[in-house]
Amino acid sequence: MFISYCYFSAFFKITVFDSFWYFIRCINIAISISGSENFNFFSHIFSNKVPKWKNNYGFAKSQYLYGFYQNKEDIVRTKTVVLVEGQGDVWRLWEAGIRNAVGLFGTSLSAAQLFTLRTACIVNLVVILDNDPAGIIAREKINTTCSNIFNIINIETSSNDVGDMTIQEINEQIKPNLEGLI
């Protein structure tokens, strides 16, 4: 797998929300974001009561694109980036053989993230964001911001989230739109 350094742990955590105790199942992941020995720890939290992903305190997620350094060879070779919202989306595309995907750590493309894309000399920006209201608004903002910089290809899927798609669904709905780009 493309993750250079990775540590997984599963545990149960008790936390307080609105004076009630909830049990939350988490998976902690430590990963080298920039290809260095520095790690960011983030957790995937299995609960509807809290955010789905939680980064460690002080991590400036707007400064990084998840998977960029691990996928840089494929990005430079193809001059194409597949832009998705999160880590799970990048993992699912990787499983389907799409090796030039990066995650935004959310729905907004920051100036630092845009700078990273521009320095990679990419030509094509494939945008596959979630089909929820936040994803639709983010797609429109990215199109407005980047339309004079990159050739933008928007791909909408039948699923709300790329990370929830099967490999077969990715092969049928996403890969045909990437012919000649990856």
Contacts in CASP RR format, 6 or more apart in sequence:
PFRMAT RR
TARGET T0000
AUTHOR 0000-0000-0000
METHOD contacts of the structure
MODEL  1
MFISYCYFSAFFKITVFDSFWYFIRCINIAISISGSENFNFFSHIFSNKV
PKWKNNYGFAKSQYLYGFYQNKEDIVRTKTVVLVEGQGDVWRLWEAGIRN
AVGLFGTSLSAAQLFTLRTACIVNLVVILDNDPAGIIAREKINTTCSNIF
NIINIETSSNDVGDMTIQEINEQIKPNLEGLI
1 94 0 8 1.000
2 67 0 8 1.000
2 70 0 8 1.000
2 71 0 8 1.000
2 94 0 8 1.000
2 99 0 8 1.000
3 31 0 8 1.000
3 70 0 8 1.000
4 31 0 8 1.000
4 32 0 8 1.000
4 35 0 8 1.000
4 70 0 8 1.000
5 30 0 8 1.000
5 31 0 8 1.000
5 32 0 8 1.000
5 39 0 8 1.000
6 29 0 8 1.000
6 30 0 8 1.000
6 31 0 8 1.000
7 28 0 8 1.000
7 29 0 8 1.000
7 30 0 8 1.000
8 27 0 8 1.000
8 28 0 8 1.000
8 29 0 8 1.000
9 27 0 8 1.000
9 28 0 8 1.000
10 25 0 8 1.000
10 26 0 8 1.000
10 27 0 8 1.000
10 28 0 8 1.000
11 25 0 8 1.000
11 26 0 8 1.000
11 28 0 8 1.000
12 23 0 8 1.000
12 24 0 8 1.000
12 25 0 8 1.000
12 26 0 8 1.000
13 23 0 8 1.000
13 24 0 8 1.000
13 26 0 8 1.000
14 21 0 8 1.000
14 22 0 8 1.000
14 23 0 8 1.000
14 24 0 8 1.000
15 21 0 8 1.000
15 22 0 8 1.000
15 24 0 8 1.000
15 50 0 8 1.000
16 22 0 8 1.000
17 49 0 8 1.000
17 50 0 8 1.000
22 47 0 8 1.000
22 49 0 8 1.000
24 45 0 8 1.000
24 46 0 8 1.000
24 47 0 8 1.000
24 49 0 8 1.000
24 50 0 8 1.000
25 45 0 8 1.000
25 46 0 8 1.000
25 47 0 8 1.000
26 43 0 8 1.000
26 44 0 8 1.000
26 45 0 8 1.000
26 46 0 8 1.000
27 43 0 8 1.000
27 44 0 8 1.000
27 46 0 8 1.000
28 41 0 8 1.000
28 42 0 8 1.000
28 43 0 8 1.000
29 41 0 8 1.000
29 42 0 8 1.000
29 43 0 8 1.000
29 44 0 8 1.000
29 87 0 8 1.000
30 39 0 8 1.000
30 40 0 8 1.000
30 41 0 8 1.000
31 39 0 8 1.000
31 40 0 8 1.000
31 42 0 8 1.000
32 38 0 8 1.000
32 39 0 8 1.000
32 69 0 8 1.000
33 39 0 8 1.000
33 40 0 8 1.000
33 64 0 8 1.000
33 66 0 8 1.000
33 67 0 8 1.000
33 69 0 8 1.000
34 64 0 8 1.000
34 69 0 8 1.000
35 69 0 8 1.000
35 70 0 8 1.000
40 55 0 8 1.000
40 56 0 8 1.000
40 59 0 8 1.000
41 55 0 8 1.000
41 56 0 8 1.000
42 53 0 8 1.000
42 54 0 8 1.000
42 55 0 8 1.000
42 56 0 8 1.000
42 59 0 8 1.000
42 87 0 8 1.000
43 53 0 8 1.000
43 54 0 8 1.000
44 52 0 8 1.000
44 53 0 8 1.000
44 87 0 8 1.000
45 51 0 8 1.000
45 52 0 8 1.000
45 53 0 8 1.000
45 54 0 8 1.000
53 86 0 8 1.000
53 87 0 8 1.000
53 105 0 8 1.000
55 61 0 8 1.000
55 105 0 8 1.000
61 105 0 8 1.000
61 106 0 8 1.000
62 105 0 8 1.000
62 108 0 8 1.000
62 110 0 8 1.000
62 112 0 8 1.000
62 113 0 8 1.000
63 110 0 8 1.000
63 112 0 8 1.000
63 113 0 8 1.000
64 105 0 8 1.000
64 112 0 8 1.000
64 113 0 8 1.000
64 116 0 8 1.000
65 102 0 8 1.000
65 103 0 8 1.000
65 104 0 8 1.000
65 113 0 8 1.000
65 116 0 8 1.000
65 117 0 8 1.000
66 86 0 8 1.000
66 87 0 8 1.000
66 90 0 8 1.000
66 102 0 8 1.000
66 103 0 8 1.000
66 104 0 8 1.000
66 105 0 8 1.000
67 90 0 8 1.000
67 101 0 8 1.000
67 102 0 8 1.000
67 103 0 8 1.000
68 75 0 8 1.000
68 102 0 8 1.000
68 116 0 8 1.000
68 120 0 8 1.000
71 99 0 8 1.000
71 100 0 8 1.000
71 101 0 8 1.000
71 102 0 8 1.000
72 120 0 8 1.000
74 99 0 8 1.000
74 100 0 8 1.000
74 182 0 8 1.000
75 81 0 8 1.000
75 100 0 8 1.000
75 102 0 8 1.000
75 120 0 8 1.000
75 122 0 8 1.000
76 120 0 8 1.000
76 121 0 8 1.000
78 100 0 8 1.000
78 124 0 8 1.000
78 181 0 8 1.000
78 182 0 8 1.000
79 121 0 8 1.000
79 122 0 8 1.000
79 123 0 8 1.000
79 124 0 8 1.000
80 100 0 8 1.000
80 122 0 8 1.000
80 123 0 8 1.000
80 124 0 8 1.000
80 125 0 8 1.000
80 126 0 8 1.000
80 178 0 8 1.000
80 181 0 8 1.000
80 182 0 8 1.000
81 100 0 8 1.000
81 101 0 8 1.000
81 102 0 8 1.000
81 117 0 8 1.000
81 120 0 8 1.000
81 122 0 8 1.000
81 124 0 8 1.000
81 125 0 8 1.000
81 126 0 8 1.000
82 93 0 8 1.000
82 98 0 8 1.000
82 100 0 8 1.000
82 101 0 8 1.000
82 102 0 8 1.000
82 126 0 8 1.000
82 128 0 8 1.000
82 178 0 8 1.000
82 182 0 8 1.000
83 101 0 8 1.000
83 102 0 8 1.000
83 103 0 8 1.000
83 104 0 8 1.000
83 109 0 8 1.000
83 125 0 8 1.000
83 126 0 8 1.000
83 127 0 8 1.000
83 128 0 8 1.000
83 129 0 8 1.000
83 142 0 8 1.000
84 90 0 8 1.000
84 93 0 8 1.000
84 101 0 8 1.000
84 102 0 8 1.000
84 103 0 8 1.000
84 104 0 8 1.000
84 128 0 8 1.000
84 129 0 8 1.000
84 162 0 8 1.000
85 103 0 8 1.000
85 104 0 8 1.000
85 106 0 8 1.000
85 107 0 8 1.000
85 129 0 8 1.000
85 130 0 8 1.000
85 135 0 8 1.000
85 138 0 8 1.000
85 161 0 8 1.000
85 162 0 8 1.000
86 103 0 8 1.000
86 104 0 8 1.000
86 105 0 8 1.000
86 106 0 8 1.000
87 103 0 8 1.000
87 105 0 8 1.000
88 162 0 8 1.000
88 163 0 8 1.000
89 101 0 8 1.000
89 103 0 8 1.000
89 128 0 8 1.000
89 161 0 8 1.000
89 162 0 8 1.000
89 163 0 8 1.000
90 101 0 8 1.000
90 102 0 8 1.000
90 103 0 8 1.000
91 163 0 8 1.000
92 162 0 8 1.000
92 163 0 8 1.000
92 164 0 8 1.000
92 165 0 8 1.000
92 167 0 8 1.000
92 170 0 8 1.000
93 101 0 8 1.000
93 162 0 8 1.000
93 170 0 8 1.000
93 174 0 8 1.000
94 101 0 8 1.000
95 167 0 8 1.000
96 167 0 8 1.000
96 170 0 8 1.000
96 171 0 8 1.000
96 174 0 8 1.000
96 175 0 8 1.000
98 170 0 8 1.000
98 174 0 8 1.000
98 175 0 8 1.000
98 178 0 8 1.000
98 182 0 8 1.000
99 182 0 8 1.000
100 182 0 8 1.000
104 113 0 8 1.000
104 138 0 8 1.000
106 138 0 8 1.000
107 129 0 8 1.000
107 130 0 8 1.000
107 134 0 8 1.000
107 135 0 8 1.000
107 137 0 8 1.000
107 138 0 8 1.000
108 138 0 8 1.000
108 141 0 8 1.000
109 138 0 8 1.000
109 141 0 8 1.000
109 142 0 8 1.000
109 145 0 8 1.000
109 146 0 8 1.000
114 145 0 8 1.000
114 146 0 8 1.000
114 149 0 8 1.000
117 125 0 8 1.000
117 150 0 8 1.000
118 149 0 8 1.000
122 150 0 8 1.000
123 150 0 8 1.000
123 151 0 8 1.000
124 150 0 8 1.000
124 151 0 8 1.000
124 152 0 8 1.000
124 153 0 8 1.000
124 181 0 8 1.000
125 142 0 8 1.000
125 146 0 8 1.000
125 149 0 8 1.000
125 150 0 8 1.000
125 151 0 8 1.000
125 152 0 8 1.000
125 153 0 8 1.000
126 152 0 8 1.000
126 153 0 8 1.000
126 155 0 8 1.000
126 177 0 8 1.000
126 178 0 8 1.000
126 181 0 8 1.000
127 139 0 8 1.000
127 142 0 8 1.000
127 143 0 8 1.000
127 152 0 8 1.000
127 153 0 8 1.000
127 154 0 8 1.000
127 155 0 8 1.000
128 154 0 8 1.000
128 155 0 8 1.000
128 156 0 8 1.000
128 157 0 8 1.000
128 162 0 8 1.000
128 174 0 8 1.000
129 135 0 8 1.000
129 136 0 8 1.000
129 138 0 8 1.000
129 139 0 8 1.000
129 142 0 8 1.000
130 160 0 8 1.000
130 161 0 8 1.000
130 162 0 8 1.000
131 156 0 8 1.000
131 157 0 8 1.000
131 159 0 8 1.000
131 160 0 8 1.000
132 160 0 8 1.000
139 154 0 8 1.000
142 152 0 8 1.000
143 152 0 8 1.000
143 154 0 8 1.000
146 152 0 8 1.000
153 177 0 8 1.000
153 181 0 8 1.000
155 173 0 8 1.000
155 174 0 8 1.000
155 177 0 8 1.000
157 165 0 8 1.000
157 169 0 8 1.000
157 173 0 8 1.000
157 174 0 8 1.000
158 169 0 8 1.000
158 173 0 8 1.000
159 165 0 8 1.000
159 169 0 8 1.000
162 170 0 8 1.000
162 174 0 8 1.000
165 173 0 8 1.000
165 174 0 8 1.000
END
